[in-house]
Each structure stands twice: as structure tokens, then as C-alpha cells.
Amino acid sequence: MQSLLLVAIPLTLAACTQANPDYGPGDGGGGVAVDLGGADRPKPIDLAIPDLNAPPTDFSGVPCGSIGGPCCNGGQCNQFLSVCSQGACISCGHAGEPCCGNHQCVSGCCTGGNACVPDKAPCGLDAVCVGNHCDPCGGLGKACCPNGSCVAGLCEPDARICTDCGGAGQKCCMGQKCYAGGCCGGAGCQASGTMCNGNQVCDKGGCKACGGVKQPCCASNSCLNNACCGLGGICVGDGVGCGDNLFSCKNGSCGNCGGLNQPCCQTQNPLPNLCSAPGTVCTGQNLPGFCAKCGADNQPCCAANGCEGGGCCVFGICHKSGSSCGATQCMNGSCGAGACGSAGQACCPTGGGSPVCTGAGGRCINGACLQCGGKGQPCCTDWVSKFNIVCNQPFEPSGLMNCLCKD
């Protein structure tokens, strides 16, 4: 993130707010006491407010009953897929238009506000359009709610259906399938970039050998024989450039950056800055950040809120399971004694600040902790830049704003 220091300041002031889903909460890990008690699952926000076609005021000789003309006597419109609105005939039935007679839409659903919305769009409180009718959302086998949350299970990002299988930490679907680039192992689905089958790493849905030169990096940036984890999550050997005009690798360091206690290597936007040494993450209050050990109690969280042994990531700092999250207890990645903070749960309140997610691979969006970092999922939070641009290896962020993880 080479130019992020210049880019992030105006964007943070102008766009990264609590109302913006790309807002990344600030790093308040330095002794800040927070109230991360349990919270009731918030209701999704009804976003179905389409712009309806305004009726014309100058009919210019258009006969009554035609689109663009006045309504005929009795408020009648004669043209197919038209309706009388404020004395004029306008188009109806398509997404963003008023519903036609008898609350009908060509495709999608007619909301209580008499507006047509497309399939899978919100069409009421706790409801989403399925086919041509509004259906309660969030239950297993039901459509995901408008904010991507589920009352039960997790939201499968492609079909947008709540499932009890296929997501990181869930059982494998049909005994073998995981979504978002995850891998099916003995413990169920594992996120891309984590270890699977012993000494292999999950890479785009398959367990692959890792750590050798030109192989994917193992979990936590690990490569064998002092090689460096370079750009793209690939191990590079001594004397080989770490990628994108970075210096050559030497004992896990890309020259003057990327090694333990060195500055993070600056990358091109929208990539987060890079640490090349094993078991490190880019951390700190200011860009470019520095590379530090991560994941243990009181250490910085590893990428995507990762903490060892079911610890909780609170404002970028790991708290071991069973210890305090601030004012409540951490339990297997969730605060509030297990009531909030992990994917599929409500976000944890912070005593007046922005609510947060504390479990690995979770990000707070519209009050719910959603899975992040996998293919097709929202990007996770980078605790240095405060942008949501972190993806599970080997996926990359789509941009600084409205970021999704992509191949």
C-alpha cells in the first residue's frame, strides 16, 4: 500500500464513517477498556427505497391512456405495463418502478411501498424477494437477510442462502464441499490460507504443498529455509526479488522491509502492506507499519482477526480464550462470554464506539458479524491502514472501497 498514507487521509475523513460498510474501526488496543457484552441480534435495515418514475407535467398532445400522457377518465391507462400516478400514465412492473395493478411486477416482488424490487433484494423488514414473493430471511435454507446475515447458519456468498455447511468452521457440504475457496478437512471446512492435511495449506479450495520456493506460503507467512513470503503469497528464495520492485529476499526479509521488527514493505493500492517473515503481521498506529509476531495473547492479531487457541481479536490485539475482552469474557473467539463477535453472531458493542467482531474471519457489517476474506466475501479489516482490504491467501482485494476478495 505504497501511496495509502496520502490516499487514506481524505478517504477516511470523507467516506470511512460508521455509516459506511467499508469503515474500519480504529486500533484502540493500547489498554482501552471496552464493554463487549452480549447484544441482541439487530434487525436488518430495509434498503428497498427505489427511485420511482416521476409523472410528466407537459403531455404535449400525447393521447390519454398512453405512457407519458394523461390518465383517461377514471384514472385508466390503456398501454401495457402502465399505471396511473398523479394524473399521468407511467411505466410499471420493472425493478425501480411502481407495481402494476393488483400489486404485480414483471419480475421480482411488490413491496408494501408499492415498488417493484428485483429477486434477492430487500422487500421489507426481515424479508427478501425470492422469485416473485417476499419471504422471511435468515433461516436455514432461506435467503440471506439484506445485510448478509443469517439467523441460523452462515450466508453462502454465491447462492445467498443460509446454510449449516460449507463455511469456515462448519461441516463440509455433502461431506466434501466448502465455499469461498475453503478446503474440506478432517475438522470440517477450513479457510483458504490455513493449514490442512497436516503440512499442506488450503489454496483456492485444494490442499497443496507449501513453504518451498515457488510454492504457496504456509499459514502465517511461513516458508522453509529462510525463504520469504512474497507478493501473492508465494515463497521466494534468497537473492530473488519479493515482487513488485521490492528488494531481494535475505533470511526472511525483503532487503530493508518485511522481516521481524522491520518496517512493512509498501505495496501498490489496494494491497495491504507486506510482512515476509514467518509468523508476522503488519501492525502499528501509522503507515507503513512494522512487522511483529502475531496471534498469541497480547500480541497483534494475525491477518483477518486471527488469534491462537480461540482467542479474541479486540481492536487488533489478541486476548486468549478465557481472559477478559475488556468488560466481558472471551470464549473461543466470541466476547460477551460467547454471545457476540464471531461470524454468524451480532457484533459486540464497545461502550459508545463502533461495534466490532472478535472472531477469526469476521467483520462487522450493519450490526452482524459476517464472514470475510474468502473468495466473493467482503474484505477483512487491515488494522494499520483502517481500510477493509485483507483477504485470505491467495485472494486479493478488489479495491479500497466496497472491497470484495477475488482471484
C-alpha positions as CSV (number, residue, x, y, z in Angstrom):
1,M,0.0,0.0,0.0
2,Q,2.6,2.4,-1.2
3,S,0.5,5.6,-1.5
4,L,-2.1,4.7,1.1
5,L,-0.8,7.3,3.5
6,L,-1.8,10.1,1.1
7,V,-5.0,8.3,0.0
8,A,-6.3,7.2,3.3
9,I,-6.4,10.6,5.0
10,P,-9.0,12.2,2.7
11,L,-10.9,9.0,2.3
12,T,-11.0,8.4,6.0
13,L,-12.4,11.8,6.6
14,A,-14.8,11.8,3.7
15,A,-16.0,8.3,3.4
16,C,-14.9,5.9,6.1
17,T,-17.6,6.5,8.7
18,Q,-19.7,4.3,10.8
19,A,-22.5,4.6,8.3
20,N,-20.2,3.3,5.6
21,P,-19.8,-0.5,5.4
22,D,-16.2,0.0,4.5
23,Y,-15.5,1.8,7.7
24,G,-12.7,0.1,9.6
25,P,-12.7,0.6,13.4
26,G,-9.7,2.3,14.9
27,D,-6.9,0.4,16.7
28,G,-7.7,1.1,20.3
29,G,-5.9,-1.9,21.7
30,G,-3.5,0.1,23.9
31,G,-5.2,-0.5,27.2
32,V,-8.6,0.7,26.2
33,A,-11.4,-0.8,28.4
34,V,-14.4,-1.6,26.3
35,D,-17.8,-3.0,27.1
36,L,-18.2,-6.0,24.8
37,G,-21.2,-7.5,26.5
38,G,-23.7,-9.7,24.6
39,A,-26.1,-8.0,22.2
40,D,-29.5,-9.0,20.7
41,R,-29.2,-9.7,17.0
42,P,-30.1,-6.4,15.3
43,K,-32.8,-6.3,12.7
44,P,-31.6,-5.9,9.1
45,I,-32.2,-2.5,7.6
46,D,-34.8,-2.3,4.9
47,L,-32.9,-0.8,2.0
48,A,-35.7,-1.0,-0.5
49,I,-36.2,2.6,-1.4
50,P,-36.2,2.7,-5.2
51,D,-36.5,5.9,-7.2
52,L,-39.9,5.9,-8.8
53,N,-40.6,7.5,-12.2
54,A,-42.0,11.0,-11.7
55,P,-45.1,11.6,-13.8
56,P,-44.7,14.2,-16.6
57,T,-46.3,17.6,-16.3
58,D,-46.3,18.6,-20.0
59,F,-48.2,16.0,-22.1
60,S,-47.5,17.7,-25.4
61,G,-50.5,16.2,-27.2
62,V,-49.9,12.6,-26.0
63,P,-53.3,10.9,-26.0
64,C,-54.8,9.8,-22.7
65,G,-54.0,6.3,-21.6
66,S,-50.6,6.2,-23.2
67,I,-47.3,6.2,-21.2
68,G,-46.3,9.9,-20.9
69,G,-49.9,11.1,-21.4
70,P,-52.6,11.9,-19.0
71,C,-54.8,9.2,-17.5
72,C,-58.2,8.7,-19.1
73,N,-61.4,9.2,-17.3
74,G,-61.5,7.2,-14.1
75,G,-57.7,7.0,-13.9
76,Q,-57.4,4.5,-16.7
77,C,-54.2,3.7,-18.6
78,N,-54.5,1.7,-21.8
79,Q,-50.9,0.8,-22.6
80,F,-49.5,-2.5,-21.5
81,L,-47.4,-2.3,-18.2
82,S,-48.6,1.2,-17.3
83,V,-50.3,2.7,-14.3
84,C,-51.9,6.0,-13.4
85,S,-49.9,8.0,-11.0
86,Q,-50.8,11.6,-10.0
87,G,-52.8,12.0,-13.2
88,A,-50.3,10.7,-15.6
89,C,-49.6,7.2,-17.1
90,I,-46.2,5.9,-16.3
91,S,-44.4,2.6,-16.8
92,C,-44.8,0.0,-14.1
93,G,-43.8,-3.5,-13.2
94,H,-40.0,-3.4,-13.6
95,A,-37.4,-3.0,-10.8
96,G,-37.4,0.6,-9.6
97,E,-40.9,1.3,-11.0
98,P,-44.3,1.3,-9.2
99,C,-46.2,-2.0,-9.1
100,C,-48.8,-2.6,-11.7
101,G,-52.4,-3.4,-10.9
102,N,-53.1,-6.0,-8.2
103,H,-49.6,-5.4,-6.9
104,Q,-48.0,-7.2,-9.8
105,C,-44.4,-6.9,-11.1
106,V,-42.9,-8.3,-14.3
107,S,-40.2,-10.0,-12.2
108,G,-39.3,-9.6,-8.6
109,C,-41.6,-8.5,-5.8
110,C,-44.0,-5.7,-5.0
111,T,-43.1,-4.2,-1.6
112,G,-45.5,-2.7,0.9
113,G,-44.5,0.7,-0.5
114,N,-45.9,-0.3,-3.9
115,A,-42.4,-0.5,-5.6
116,C,-41.0,-3.4,-7.6
117,V,-37.7,-4.8,-6.4
118,P,-35.5,-7.5,-8.1
119,D,-35.0,-11.1,-6.9
120,K,-32.9,-11.3,-3.7
121,A,-33.4,-7.6,-2.9
122,P,-34.8,-6.5,0.4
123,C,-38.6,-6.2,0.3
124,G,-39.5,-5.5,3.9
125,L,-38.2,-5.8,7.4
126,D,-36.5,-9.2,7.8
127,A,-37.7,-10.2,4.4
128,V,-36.1,-10.6,1.0
129,C,-37.5,-11.1,-2.5
130,V,-37.5,-14.8,-3.6
131,G,-38.9,-15.3,-7.1
132,N,-42.0,-13.1,-7.0
133,H,-42.9,-13.0,-3.3
134,C,-41.4,-11.6,-0.2
135,D,-40.0,-14.4,2.1
136,P,-38.8,-14.2,5.7
137,C,-35.0,-14.3,5.6
138,G,-32.2,-15.8,7.6
139,G,-33.4,-19.3,8.4
140,L,-31.5,-22.4,7.2
141,G,-32.3,-22.9,3.5
142,K,-33.7,-19.4,3.3
143,A,-32.3,-16.4,1.6
144,C,-29.7,-14.4,3.5
145,C,-31.0,-11.2,5.0
146,P,-30.3,-7.9,3.3
147,N,-27.2,-7.2,5.3
148,G,-25.8,-10.7,4.5
149,S,-26.7,-12.1,8.0
150,C,-28.4,-15.4,8.9
151,V,-30.5,-16.2,12.0
152,A,-29.2,-19.7,11.7
153,G,-26.0,-20.8,9.9
154,L,-23.9,-18.7,7.6
155,C,-24.5,-17.0,4.3
156,E,-23.2,-18.8,1.2
157,P,-21.8,-15.9,-0.9
158,D,-22.8,-17.2,-4.4
159,A,-26.3,-18.6,-3.9
160,R,-27.0,-16.1,-1.0
161,I,-28.6,-18.9,1.0
162,C,-28.2,-19.5,4.8
163,T,-26.5,-22.9,5.2
164,D,-25.1,-25.0,8.1
165,C,-22.3,-26.3,5.9
166,G,-19.5,-25.1,3.7
167,G,-18.2,-22.1,5.6
168,A,-15.0,-21.9,7.6
169,G,-15.6,-23.8,10.9
170,Q,-18.7,-25.6,9.5
171,K,-19.1,-29.2,8.4
172,C,-18.4,-29.9,4.7
173,C,-21.4,-29.9,2.4
174,M,-22.2,-33.4,1.1
175,G,-19.0,-34.4,3.0
176,Q,-16.6,-32.8,0.6
177,K,-17.5,-29.2,-0.5
178,C,-16.7,-25.8,1.0
179,Y,-17.3,-22.4,-0.4
180,A,-15.3,-19.2,-0.7
181,G,-12.1,-21.1,-1.6
182,G,-12.1,-23.1,1.6
183,C,-11.0,-26.8,1.9
184,C,-12.7,-29.8,3.4
185,G,-10.5,-31.5,6.0
186,G,-10.9,-33.8,9.0
187,A,-12.2,-30.9,11.1
188,G,-14.7,-29.6,8.5
189,C,-14.2,-26.6,6.3
190,Q,-11.0,-24.6,6.7
191,A,-10.4,-21.1,5.2
192,S,-8.1,-20.6,2.3
193,G,-4.6,-19.8,3.6
194,T,-4.8,-22.0,6.7
195,M,-3.1,-25.4,7.1
196,C,-4.9,-28.6,6.1
197,N,-3.9,-32.3,5.9
198,G,-1.0,-31.8,8.3
199,N,1.8,-30.0,6.4
200,Q,-0.2,-28.6,3.5
201,V,-2.0,-25.3,3.0
202,C,-5.5,-24.6,1.8
203,D,-5.2,-22.8,-1.6
204,K,-8.3,-22.0,-3.6
205,G,-10.2,-25.0,-2.5
206,G,-7.4,-27.6,-2.5
207,C,-4.8,-28.7,0.0
208,K,-1.3,-28.1,-1.6
209,A,2.3,-28.5,-0.6
210,C,3.6,-25.2,0.9
211,G,6.7,-23.5,2.1
212,G,9.2,-24.4,-0.7
213,V,10.5,-21.9,-3.2
214,K,7.7,-21.1,-5.8
215,Q,5.2,-22.9,-3.6
216,P,2.3,-21.1,-1.7
217,C,3.4,-19.8,1.6
218,C,2.2,-21.9,4.6
219,A,-0.1,-20.3,7.2
220,S,1.1,-17.1,8.8
221,N,3.6,-16.3,6.0
222,S,5.7,-19.3,6.7
223,C,8.4,-20.5,4.2
224,L,11.1,-23.1,4.6
225,N,14.9,-22.5,4.7
226,N,14.7,-18.7,5.4
227,A,12.8,-18.1,2.2
228,C,10.4,-15.0,2.1
229,C,6.7,-15.0,1.7
230,G,6.5,-12.5,-1.2
231,L,3.6,-10.8,-3.0
232,G,0.8,-13.1,-4.0
233,G,1.5,-15.5,-1.1
234,I,4.4,-17.3,-2.9
235,C,7.7,-18.3,-1.3
236,V,10.8,-16.8,-2.9
237,G,14.4,-17.9,-2.1
238,D,17.5,-16.0,-1.1
239,G,18.5,-13.5,-3.7
240,V,15.2,-13.5,-5.5
241,G,13.0,-10.3,-5.6
242,C,9.9,-10.4,-3.3
243,G,7.9,-8.9,-6.2
244,D,6.6,-5.6,-7.5
245,N,10.0,-3.8,-7.3
246,L,10.7,-5.0,-3.7
247,F,14.2,-5.9,-2.7
248,S,15.6,-9.4,-2.9
249,C,14.9,-11.9,-0.1
250,K,17.6,-12.5,2.5
251,N,16.8,-14.6,5.6
252,G,13.1,-13.9,5.5
253,S,13.5,-10.2,4.9
254,C,12.9,-8.4,1.6
255,G,16.0,-6.3,2.0
256,N,15.1,-3.3,4.2
257,C,11.5,-4.4,4.9
258,G,9.3,-7.3,5.8
259,G,11.4,-9.0,8.4
260,L,10.7,-9.2,12.1
261,N,10.8,-5.7,13.7
262,Q,11.4,-4.1,10.3
263,P,9.1,-1.7,8.5
264,C,6.3,-3.4,6.5
265,C,7.1,-3.5,2.7
266,Q,5.0,-0.9,1.0
267,T,2.7,-2.2,-1.8
268,Q,0.6,-0.8,-4.5
269,N,-3.0,0.0,-3.6
270,P,-5.3,-1.7,-2.8
271,L,-3.0,-4.4,-1.4
272,P,-2.2,-4.2,2.4
273,N,1.4,-3.7,3.2
274,L,3.5,-6.9,3.4
275,C,5.5,-8.8,6.0
276,S,7.6,-11.6,4.6
277,A,8.9,-13.3,7.8
278,P,7.1,-16.3,9.2
279,G,4.5,-15.7,11.9
280,T,4.4,-11.9,11.5
281,V,1.8,-9.3,10.6
282,C,2.0,-5.6,9.7
283,T,0.9,-3.7,12.7
284,G,1.2,-0.2,14.3
285,Q,-0.6,3.1,14.5
286,N,0.8,4.7,11.4
287,L,1.7,3.6,7.9
288,P,3.7,1.8,6.6
289,G,3.6,-0.1,9.9
290,F,6.1,-2.6,11.2
291,C,6.3,-6.4,11.2
292,A,5.7,-8.1,14.6
293,K,4.9,-11.6,15.9
294,C,1.2,-12.2,15.9
295,G,-1.6,-14.4,17.3
296,A,-0.5,-15.0,20.9
297,D,-2.1,-13.4,24.0
298,N,-1.4,-9.6,24.0
299,Q,0.2,-9.8,20.5
300,P,-1.2,-8.1,17.4
301,C,-3.9,-10.2,15.7
302,C,-2.7,-12.0,12.6
303,A,-4.4,-11.4,9.3
304,A,-8.2,-11.5,9.3
305,N,-8.5,-11.2,13.1
306,G,-6.5,-14.4,13.6
307,C,-5.6,-15.4,17.2
308,E,-4.3,-18.7,18.6
309,G,-6.3,-21.2,20.5
310,G,-9.7,-19.5,20.1
311,G,-8.5,-16.1,21.3
312,C,-10.5,-12.9,20.6
313,C,-9.2,-10.0,18.5
314,V,-10.2,-6.8,20.2
315,F,-9.2,-3.7,18.3
316,G,-6.3,-5.6,16.7
317,I,-4.9,-7.2,19.9
318,C,-5.3,-10.9,20.8
319,H,-6.9,-11.8,24.1
320,K,-6.6,-15.5,25.0
321,S,-9.8,-17.6,25.4
322,G,-11.0,-17.4,29.0
323,S,-9.5,-13.9,29.6
324,S,-11.1,-10.5,29.5
325,C,-12.2,-8.8,26.3
326,G,-12.4,-5.5,28.2
327,A,-15.5,-5.8,30.4
328,T,-16.6,-9.2,29.3
329,Q,-15.0,-12.6,28.8
330,C,-13.5,-14.1,25.6
331,M,-14.7,-17.6,24.8
332,N,-13.5,-19.3,21.6
333,G,-13.3,-16.1,19.6
334,S,-16.5,-14.6,20.9
335,C,-16.8,-11.9,23.6
336,G,-19.7,-11.4,25.9
337,A,-19.0,-14.9,27.3
338,G,-19.6,-16.3,23.8
339,A,-22.6,-14.2,22.9
340,C,-21.1,-11.9,20.3
341,G,-18.3,-11.3,17.9
342,S,-17.9,-14.4,15.8
343,A,-19.2,-15.0,12.3
344,G,-23.0,-15.6,12.5
345,Q,-23.4,-13.6,15.7
346,A,-24.2,-10.0,16.5
347,C,-21.3,-7.5,16.6
348,C,-20.1,-6.7,20.1
349,P,-20.9,-3.2,21.4
350,T,-18.0,-1.1,22.6
351,G,-19.4,1.4,25.0
352,G,-20.2,4.1,22.5
353,G,-17.7,3.3,19.7
354,S,-18.2,1.3,16.6
355,P,-19.3,-2.3,17.2
356,V,-16.7,-4.9,16.4
357,C,-16.2,-8.6,15.5
358,T,-13.6,-10.5,17.5
359,G,-13.5,-14.0,15.9
360,A,-11.2,-15.0,13.1
361,G,-12.5,-14.3,9.6
362,G,-15.3,-11.9,10.8
363,R,-16.2,-8.3,10.0
364,C,-19.0,-6.2,11.4
365,I,-21.4,-5.0,8.7
366,N,-24.8,-3.4,9.6
367,G,-24.7,-4.9,13.1
368,A,-23.9,-8.5,12.2
369,C,-20.6,-10.4,12.1
370,L,-20.2,-11.6,8.5
371,Q,-17.6,-13.9,7.1
372,C,-14.8,-12.0,5.4
373,G,-11.6,-12.8,3.5
374,G,-12.8,-15.7,1.3
375,K,-13.4,-15.6,-2.4
376,G,-16.5,-13.5,-3.1
377,Q,-16.7,-12.3,0.5
378,P,-16.2,-8.8,1.9
379,C,-12.6,-8.0,2.7
380,C,-11.4,-8.1,6.3
381,T,-10.1,-5.1,8.2
382,D,-6.4,-4.0,7.9
383,W,-5.6,-2.7,11.4
384,V,-2.8,-0.4,10.2
385,S,-4.5,1.5,7.3
386,K,-8.0,1.0,8.8
387,F,-9.3,0.0,5.3
388,N,-11.1,-3.2,4.7
389,I,-8.6,-4.7,2.2
390,V,-7.4,-8.0,3.8
391,C,-8.1,-11.3,2.0
392,N,-7.2,-14.9,2.8
393,Q,-4.2,-16.2,0.8
394,P,-4.1,-16.2,-2.2
395,F,-7.1,-13.9,-2.9
396,E,-6.7,-10.2,-3.4
397,P,-8.8,-7.1,-2.6
398,S,-10.9,-5.6,-5.4
399,G,-10.4,-2.0,-4.3
400,L,-10.1,0.4,-1.4
401,M,-13.9,0.8,-1.1
402,N,-16.7,-1.7,-1.3
403,C,-13.9,-4.4,-1.3
404,L,-14.6,-8.0,-2.2
405,C,-11.9,-10.7,-2.3
406,K,-11.2,-12.0,-5.7
407,D,-8.8,-14.3,-7.6
